[in-house]
Amino acid sequence: MLYAMSPFEGISVGRDPRSPVWWERYETHGSFHYNSAQGPVLWIPGPKAPDQPEDVVGLLRMIGAKFE
């Protein structure tokens, strides 16, 4: 479901305090920083998921129209 989240959240590398992977650890210790050097990151999308809609923009417009 990356296509729905990336316009709002972006794609985080190394640290993501808004959406922790391990919620219980985040609640007790907070967000951990990535301690190593971080070089460039290359993100290559794979094939479409079988349930991904063909017209994502149209789908988002339809969902948004329900709230108008």
C-alpha positions as CSV (number, residue, x, y, z in Angstrom):
1,M,0.0,0.0,0.0
2,L,3.0,2.3,-0.5
3,Y,1.2,4.2,-3.3
4,A,-1.4,5.5,-0.8
5,M,1.1,6.4,2.0
6,S,4.1,7.9,0.1
7,P,2.5,11.2,-0.9
8,F,1.8,11.9,2.8
9,E,4.6,10.2,4.7
10,G,7.4,10.0,2.1
11,I,9.7,7.0,2.0
12,S,11.9,6.9,5.2
13,V,15.3,5.3,5.4
14,G,17.0,4.6,8.7
15,R,14.4,6.2,11.1
16,D,10.6,6.7,11.0
17,P,9.3,8.2,14.2
18,R,5.7,8.6,12.8
19,S,5.2,4.9,12.0
20,P,7.5,2.7,14.2
21,V,7.9,-1.0,13.3
22,W,7.9,-2.1,16.9
23,W,5.2,0.0,18.7
24,E,5.8,-1.3,22.2
25,R,9.5,-0.6,22.0
26,Y,8.8,2.9,20.6
27,E,6.4,3.6,23.5
28,T,9.0,2.7,26.1
29,H,12.2,4.0,24.5
30,G,11.2,6.4,21.7
31,S,12.6,6.5,18.3
32,F,16.1,5.0,17.7
33,H,18.5,6.9,15.4
34,Y,20.4,5.0,12.7
35,N,24.0,5.0,14.0
36,S,25.9,4.1,10.9
37,A,26.9,6.2,7.8
38,Q,24.1,6.3,5.3
39,G,24.9,6.4,1.6
40,P,22.6,7.0,-1.3
41,V,19.5,4.8,-1.5
42,L,18.1,3.5,-4.7
43,W,14.4,2.5,-4.7
44,I,13.4,0.3,-7.6
45,P,9.7,-0.5,-7.7
46,G,8.8,-4.1,-8.4
47,P,5.9,-5.5,-10.3
48,K,2.4,-4.3,-9.4
49,A,0.6,-6.1,-6.7
50,P,-2.3,-8.3,-8.0
51,D,-4.9,-6.3,-6.2
52,Q,-3.5,-2.8,-7.2
53,P,-6.0,-0.7,-9.1
54,E,-5.1,0.3,-12.6
55,D,-6.1,3.9,-12.1
56,V,-4.7,5.0,-8.7
57,V,-5.3,8.7,-9.2
58,G,-8.9,8.0,-10.2
59,L,-9.4,5.8,-7.1
60,L,-8.0,8.5,-4.8
61,R,-10.3,11.1,-6.5
62,M,-13.3,8.9,-5.9
63,I,-12.4,8.3,-2.3
64,G,-11.8,12.1,-1.8
65,A,-15.1,12.9,-3.4
66,K,-17.0,11.0,-0.8
67,F,-15.7,13.5,1.8
68,E,-16.9,16.6,-0.1
